[in-house]
Amino acid sequence: MSLADLRAALDAELAATPEYYDFKVLRSEREGALWRVTLEPGYVFAEGQPPGQAAALGLLDDSLDGASAWWGAPVKGHASVLALRLEEDQLLLQNASSAPPGPEQLIRLYPPRFLKALVEAAWDTPWAEAALALRPALSRPEAAPPGPALSGAPFRWLREAQRRALQTLPTQRCGYLWGPPGTGKTTTLGVLLAEYLDSRPTARILLVSATNQAVDQALIAVDKALQKGRREALRGALQRLGTRFDPAAYEGREHLLPGSDPALLATLSRVEAARPRSGDAQALKAWSDRLAGLREQQRADTRRALRQARLAAMTASRATAGLGLLRSLDERGAGEPPFDLLVFDEASQLSLAQTLLLMPLGAAALFAGDPQQLAPVLRSREPAAQRWLGRSAFADMPHQGPSVVLLDEQSRMAPPICALVSEVFYEGALKVATDALQTPEWLARRQRPLADLPAADHVIVRPVKGPGRWSAQDHGPQRPASAEAVVEAVALALESGTWQPRELVVLTPFRAQRALIRRGLEARGIAEAEGVRVSTVHRAQGSEAPVVFFDPVDAKLPFLQTQDARRLLNVALSRAQAKVLLYLSDADAASPLLAPLVQRLRLADDRRAVIPLQVLAAAPAFPRNALGLRVSAGRVTGEVQRLSPDGRQLWLVNERNGAALPLDAAFWRAKAGLAS
């Protein structure tokens, strides 16, 4: 793939990304100096997009983190978005020049245009060529220069794979810390970076991640590891950069927070939000000049912080926007990377283009995440955009070797849930941690009855009838039958008195179904504020709960036929600790997305005798004599469920992962010594 191809991909995605979104307001409430604005779910107009695409492309998401807000009524005003509460469809605004709009009025959001920074980097030909030259290193990593070994000695609780990550990944120029759900990826990363800083007194690290929340979690994990490892002197060398962090997350860890002048940040935020209309050239020039001056002051503050920090943490978007500043930190000679180690956390959510254009900043790179969970957000349908922006660096990850460490022990999911997730999504590599299985309290928390379900049942399929429908009110797919069934199940669980609201979470791919389920719970007197969470699956990554109720709504919808949907299903199932309930129609169960899972559940406890397929192939009635039997074909054991009309093919459903494997009848006749 060429530089021209990369530039074409960025141009295509930029063209598909609206410059602004108009949302309808449900209510606005003052909270001290801030305003909390609740939006009508799903109602949005995306600038430059056909109406049919607006709902899909313009929904509130992480791309609006740090956006500028503008409104024309009741009084024209502006503000900046301090934070997003995506599951509540809420904005938290700061520095508002007037009261935000009320019910039925519109608020306009201008998202940060980080793609423009990527475009600028791609058009810096020497830099972009140096970045593309690193692409082969993703799939064929080389050994890094020798350095101190990391033993993890202060952390005796590390599991085998976690300890292996410390020992092998720092020896590679490109390393992959593959952390499936519940395996302690963030904790492992924190320990690894703490050990790295302690063993290399002059080393400098840049830590970037996909979202502000992920940056906060990763940085705090490093600080905790330094604290637990009794390396207090190093804690002051960590620095969080940016303005969109959650201050509450840093209680007791204020030494990590940015040191920029709060008054400067507030002024910059107000000016950014007060962009004049593009038609007023004179006002736009004055605004641009003032903004440039303020940003230069901020860059000076940031430069000081970066020079003093040994580990700097920020979002990947901020790193891209500040690429020039980060490049200027090279103090070791022209062309030398300013950082010894560049860490991409939640790397599966960062595009290959963004990753490569940042990689020359580090002498070595470490990618932490899970390629089987959520992928980068992509708006363009162009093939070039899919190649560069719809995939992450994990697409080039080697299958094995010292540069890849799979954390294969998890302590979240009960054994049957883990087995399902492991076989369907991780080729059987994921298992329950030995220390968890040896802990009676851990096992007891995962052996609890739920209404009519005994404690020993962990993965339950609840049949529902009735097709999905499009809701004009909620602007999306809904299925009343499954919504009612979920509401009833949650109500019964709470009425039993053995479950607390915070232990139950409802997941669905669609906001419209989320809204319908929320209204159903409210009608039963169950308010979400009391603890029962109803969330879209996209917002659930990183969370967990004892019980998960999953409602796909309609698995025949195009979105649920994609590879992204498979990752979404993995996220949904792997949130559960004790039980996961799936609400499926017959059509759902037969869909490409869910059929393997349903088949795996059905065949997992098959106790019938296994007949070698080669034996059956020796009979004249083959392959009809194999239909419905439990057979073995090489290393695969399962049930023969279907024959082609001409009898030339048969399909064996693997009982481990539910996948249907096509087999050639003539091949097996030949193995049995018969002519085809």
N, C-alpha and C positions, 0 to 999 in steps of 0.2 A: 504494500500500500504506500502510495507516494505522498509527498507534501501537498501536491495539488489536490489529491483525494481528501486529505485532512481538511484543507481549506474549504473545499466544496461542502463537506459535511457540516462544518461550523456555519457556513453561510445558510445552508438549508435549515438548520435548527434555529438560527437567529431569525430567519424569515417566518418560521412557524411559531415563534414565541411572541405573544401579544405585548405591546408596550404598556398597556394598562388593562385593568379589570374593573368593571362596575358591579358592585354587590348591593343587594337590597338589605336594609337595616331592619332588624326586629326591635331592638331597643339599645339605648346608650345610657350608661350609668357612671357617675363620677366616683372615683376611688382615690380620695386625697388629691394629689397633683396629677393623677392619671385618669384615663377614661377607658372603661370596658365596653366594647361595642360587640353585640351579638348579631350575627348575620343570618339571613334566611337561608337554610341549607339548600345548596344546589342552584340558587338563583344568581346567575352571573352573565354579564355580557363581556366577551373578550374582544378587545380591539383588533380589527383586521381578520377575524375568524368568522366563517359561516356560522349561522345560528345553530345548526346541527352539531357543530364541533365545540361550541362554547362550553357546554356542560362538562364535556370530557376533559377539555384542556384548561379550563379556567377555574376549576375548583380550588378552594383554599388548600395550599400545601406549603412545604418548606421553602419553596422558591420565593415566597413572599416574606420570609424572615428578613427584617431590615428594610421593608418597603416604605415608601413615602405615601401618605394619605392626603386626599384633597376632597372637598365637598363644596357644593354651591348653595346649599340651603340647610337649615333656616337662615344662617349667616355664613357667607363664604369663609372657609377656613382651611387649615392644613395642620398636619401633625406627622410624627414618625411612628412606625410600628416598633414598640419595644419588645413585644413578645406575641406569640401565637398560641392559642389553645385550640388545636385543630379539631379535637373530638367534640368540643362545645361550639365550634364555628365562631370563635371569639377572637377579637383583636384587643390587645392592650396598647393604648396610644399614649405617647408622652409629648410634652411641649405643644399641646393643642392651642392654636391661636383663637379658637372660638369653640362653642359647644358642638360636638359632632351631630350628625343627622339623627332624627328620631324614626319611629316606625314608618315603613313604606317609602322612606326616602333612600337615596343612593349615596354610596361612598365609593370613591375611586382610589384604587391602589396602583402605584407605579413600582413594580418589582425591581430590585437591584439587577443591573444588566451585566452579570458576571461573564456572560458569553462574549460580550464585547472585549473583555480582558483576554479571554482565550483567543479570540480572533487576532487581537494585537500581538499576542505571543506567537501565534502561527505565522504571522506576516513578518516577524523578526527572523529573517531567513537563517542567519547563523545559529541563533538559539534553537529554532525549530528543527534544523538539520541535526544539531547535536542531540536534541531530544529524541528524534526518530532513530538515530543511530543506537539508542539504548534499547530499542524494541527487542532485538534478539536476546538481550540479557534476561528478559522476562521468562522465556522458555528454556534458555540454556545458561543458567547462572554460573558465574565463576567464583572461585574462592576469593575472599577478601584478604588483604594483607594480614599476617599473623598479629594477634592481639591477645590480651589477657583472657583467660577462660572464665566463664561465668558458672559458678557451681550451685548457686541458690542455697548455700549453706544456712543462712539465717531462716530459711523457709522450709522447715522439715516436712511440712504437710503437702508439699508439691507432689502431684501424681507423676507417674513415669513419663507420660508424654509432655507434661508441663516442664519437667526437668530437662527432657531432651530438647525442647524448644530453646531453653537457655543455653544449652551446650552447643547446639549446631547452627541456629539461625544467625547469630552474630559472626559466624565464620564465612558467610556468603555475601556477595555483593547485592543479591536480590534474594530475600527470604519470604516465605509464606507461612503465616500462623493461621491455620485453618481451624476455626472454632465453631463447630456446630452448636445448636442450642443447649444451654445448661452445662457447658463444659468449662466455664470459667475463663473465657477468652480475654475479657477485659482485665481480670485479676492477673492472669498470666502476663499480659502485656505490661501491666504496671510493675510487676516484679522484674521482668526482663529489663525494662528501661532504668529502673532504680539500680540494678546490678551493673548495667552498662555505664551509667554515670559514675558509680563508685569505683569501678575498676579502671576507668580511663579518665584521669583527672582533668585533661584538657579537651575532652570530646564535647561536641555541641550537637544537639538533636532538635529537629523541627518535627513537631507532631501535628498532623492535620487530620480532619475527619469530615464526614459528610454534613453533619448538622451541629448546631451549637450545643445541643444536649449531649451528643456523642463526644464532643470535645471536652465538655465538663466532666463527663464520667471517666474518660481516659486519663485526663490530667489528675483528677482526684485519686484514681487508682495508683498512679505513680507516687503521689504524695503519701498515700497510706502505706505503700510498700517501703518508702524511705523511713517513715515513722516506725513501722513495725520492725524494720531491720536496724533500728537505732542509728540512723544516719541523719540526724537532725540538721547537721550543718549544711547538707545539700538541699534541704527543702526550700531555702531562700533563693535557690538558683532556678526554680521553676517559675514560669511566667505565662499567664493567660492573656492573650491579646484579642482585641475586638471589643465591641460595645453591646453585643446582643446576648450576653451570658445571663444566667439566672443567679442573682446574688444570694438567694436563699440556699442554693446548693453549696455555697462556700462558707457557711457558718462554721467558725472555728478554723477556717483555712483562708483567712483574708489575705495572707501573704502571697497567695497565688493570683490575686486580682490585678487588672491593669492599673498602672500608676499614672495614667494621663489625667490632666487637669479636668475635673468634673464640669467646670464651667465651660471649658473649651468644647467638651463632648456635647453638652446641651446646646450650645450655640451652633455647632456644626449640624446637629440633628435638626434644629429649627430651619436653618438655611437650606439644607437638603430637601426638606419638605415643602419649601416655598418656591419651587421652580415656576417661573412665569410661563405663560402660554408661548408656544413657539412662534406665534405671529408678531410678538413684540420684541423686535431684535435688540433695541436699546436696553430694555429691562433684562433681557436674557444675557446680554454681554455683562452688565453690571453684576448680575447674580453669579455668573460663571467666574468672574474675577474674584468676587468675595469668597466663593466656595473654594477656589484654588488656593487663596491665601490661608484659609482655615485648615485645609487639608495639608498644606505644607507644615503648619505648626504641629498638626497631629503626627505627620511623618517624622518630624524631629523627635517628638516624644517617643514614638514607636521605635525609631532607630536606637535611641538610648536604651530602651528596654531590651531590645534584641541583642545589643552588644553586651549587656550585663548578664543576660540569661544563658544558662547552659542547656535548658530545655524550654523552647517556646512552643505554645499550643494555640492553634487557631483553626477556623474552618478552611477547607480547601478553597472555597470561593474567595475568602479574604486573602489567602496566600496568592491566588491567581491575580487578584486585583492589585496586590502589592508586590508583584513579581520583581519590578524594578528595584524596589527597596531591598528585598531579600537578596537579589543578585549583588547589590552594592556592598554587602557585608563581607565579601571576599577580602580577607586581610593576609592571605598566605601566598599571594602571587596571582598573576593574571590567569584567568581561566580555571582556577581551583574552586571546587564546590565550597560554599560557605559553611555547610554542615557536614559532620561526619556521618550522620544517620538521618535519613528522611523516613518518617513513619506515616503510613496511610492506614488509619483506623477506619473500620466499616468500609473497607476498600471495595467491596462488591457493589457499593452504591455510588462509587466514583467512576466516571467514564474513563475509558482508555485514553482518550485525547487529553483530558485534564491531567491524568496521572503522568503521562509521558512529558507534557510540557512543564511539569513541576520537577521531574526526576533529576535534571542536571543540578538542582540545588544541593543534592546529597551525594557523598562519595559512595554510600550504600543505601539500599532501600529495603524496608520491611513492610509487607502487606498483611494486615490483620483483618479477618472477617470470615464470611461464609458464602461461597458462590451459590449455595443452594437456597439462599434467602433473597431478599428483595434486591433488584437490579437497579441501575441508574434510570432516572426518569427521562423519557425521550418523547418529544412532541412530533418531530418530523417523521414522515414515512419514507424518506429517501433512503435507498440502500447504503449510500455512503455514510449517512448519519447513523444508521444501525450499526455499521462496522466500527465506527469511531466513538460514538456517544451512547449507543445502546448496550455496550459490553464494557466490562471492567478488565483490569489487569489479570484477574483470575482466569479469564478466557485463555491466557497463555501459560498458566501455571503448569509446571511439569507434573507428570503423574506420580513420580516418586523421586527419591534422592534426598541428599542432606539439606536442600533448600526448602523442603516442604515438611511441615510437622502438622499432622492431624491430631487435634485433641479428641481422643476417642472415648473418654469416660465422662458421663454426665450425671449430675445429682439432682436433676429437676423432676424428670418424668418417672412414673411408676414403671416397673419392668415391661408390662404388656404395651404401654404407650411407646416406650423407648424402642421396643422390638419392631413395632409398626413403622415408626419414623425411620429407624435405622435401615430396615429392609427396603422400604419404598424410595427413600431419598439418599441413603448413604451406602448402598451396596452391602449392608450388614456390618459396617465397620464400627458403628456407635453402640456403646454398651453402658449399663449402669455401673457407676463407680463402686469398687469393692468396699470402700470405707462407708458408702451410703448403705449398701446391703447389710453391713454388719452393725448398723445403728438401729436399735429397736424403735426409737422415736421417729426416725425417718420413715421406716416402714409403716408404722402405725398411722402417720399422717396421710398415707396413701392407701390405707385400707379402711375406708369409711363408706357406709351405705348412704344412698341418696334417694329419698322417697322410696319407690318400689324397687330400686336397683340395689342388689347386695354389694357388700364391700369388695368382693372378688371381681366384680365387673368393672372394667376400666375404659374400654372403647365400645360405645353403644351406638348403633344405627337406629334412629327413630323414623319409621316410614311416615310420610306426609302425602296428601293428595292435593290436587289442584295446581294448575300451571301458574307461573309468574305472570306479572302484568306490568305495564308502564304506568307510573303514577304521575299525573299532571300536577298534582299538589306538591309532591316531593321531588319531582324532576328526576325520576330514576326507577329502576326495576324494584318491584315488591312482590311478596307472596304472602297473602293474609293467613293461609293455613299454617305455614311454618312459623310465622310471627306469633300466632295464637298459641301454638304448641310450645314454643320457647317461653312465652310469658307464663303459661300454666306450669311448666316445669320449674321455673325460677320461684314462682309463688309457693309451690308445694315444698320446695327445698327450704325456704325460709319459714314456712309454717311448722315444719318439723322441729324447729328450735335447735337443730344440731349443726346448722350452717350459718355463718355470718355473711351479711351482704358483700363485704369486701372479698370473700372467698369465691365469688361467682363472677364470671365474665362472659359476655355474649359477643361473638365475633361474626361479622358478615362482610362480604366484599363491597357492599353497596350502601351509600349514605341514605338512600331512600328507605331501605329496609331497616337500617339503624333507627331512623326517625319513627317508623311504624312500631317497632318493638319498644322504643322508649315511651311512646304514647300508651301502648298497651300496659306497660308496667305502671305508669302513672295512674291509669284508670283503676288498677288494682291496689293503689295506695303505696306503690313501691317507687320511691323517688331515687334517681341516680345519685343525688347528693348524699344519700344514706350509705352508699358504698357499692351497689351493684353497677358494674361498668358495662356499657353497651358501646362497642367500638367497631370501626372498620378494621379489617386485618392489617391494612397498610400502617395504621398507627400503633399496632400491637407489638411490633418487633422490639425486643428488649424487655418486655414485660412477662409476667407469669402469674398463674392463679391455680388454686386447687382444682376448680372445675371450669371447663370451657364448653359453652354451647355454641356450635358452629352451624350457621345457616347459609348455604351457598345461593339461595333464592332460585336460581335457574342455571344449571350447569351447561345448558345448551347455548347460552349467550356467547357471542364471538370472543369477548374478553376472556372467558373462562376456558377457551380452547388453546390458549397460548402457553409458552414456556414460562412466562411471568406468572400465570395462574398456578402452575405447579409449585413455584417458589412460594406463592401466597398460601397455598394449602399447607405447605411445610411449616410456615410461620404459625398458622392457625392451630394445627395439631400440637406443635411442640411448645405451646404456651402452657399446656395442662400438666399439673403435677399428679393428680389422683384420678380424674375422670375427664373424658371428652365425649360429648354427645353430638352426633351428626344428624341433621334433619334433612332426609333425602327422599325425593320422589323416585319412582321407577326410572324416569328419564334421567335423573341425576346419577343414579347408580349405574346406568349403562353408558354414561358419558366417558370420553377418553380421559378426562381429568380424574374422575372418581371411581371408574370401573376397576382399575388395579387395586385400589385401596379396599373396595368392597370384596373383591375376589380374594384378596389376601386374608381378610378377616374370616371369610367363609372357610377357607382351606387350611388356615393355620393350625387347627386342632384335628385335622383329618387323621384318623387312626386306621384307615383301611390298609391292607397289604399293598406293597409297591410291586408292580409287575414291570420288568424291563421291556421297553418298547421293542427291542430286538426280538424278544420271544414272541410278542404279538405279531410282529411283521412276518414271521415264518408261516402264519396261518393264511389260508386262501381268503378268508373274510377280511383281511387287513385292507384299509384302515378302519372299516366300520366296527370291527370287534374291539377297537380301542376307545370308542366314544363313551365318555362318562366314567372311565376307569382312572384310578390313580396309578401313574406310570413313572418310570425314570427314563430319561433320554440323556445319556452322558452324565453331566453333573447336575442336571436339572430334574427336579421331582415336582409333579403337579398333576393336574387333571386335564384330560383331552376333552375339550368342550365344543369343538366345531370341526367340520370337514368341508372342503370345497365341493361344489356340486359334482365335479368330475372325479372326485376321490384322489386327486393328485397331491393335495395339501391337507394337513391337519394342524390344529392350533392347540398347543400345550400351555396351560396357564400355570406359571411358576408359583408354587404355594408359598414361597418365601417373600416375593415382592408383588405378586398379583399380575405381573406382566404376561401378555399373551405372546408366545414364541411360535412363529410359523415353522413347520417342519415339512420336508419333502418326503412323500411316501416312497418314491422309487429309491431314494438313498437308503432308507431303512430296510426295504426289501433286499437291497444289495448287501447290507450288513448282515442280514439273516441268511445270506447265501442263496437267495432266489433271484431269478431274472425279473426285471421290471416289465 
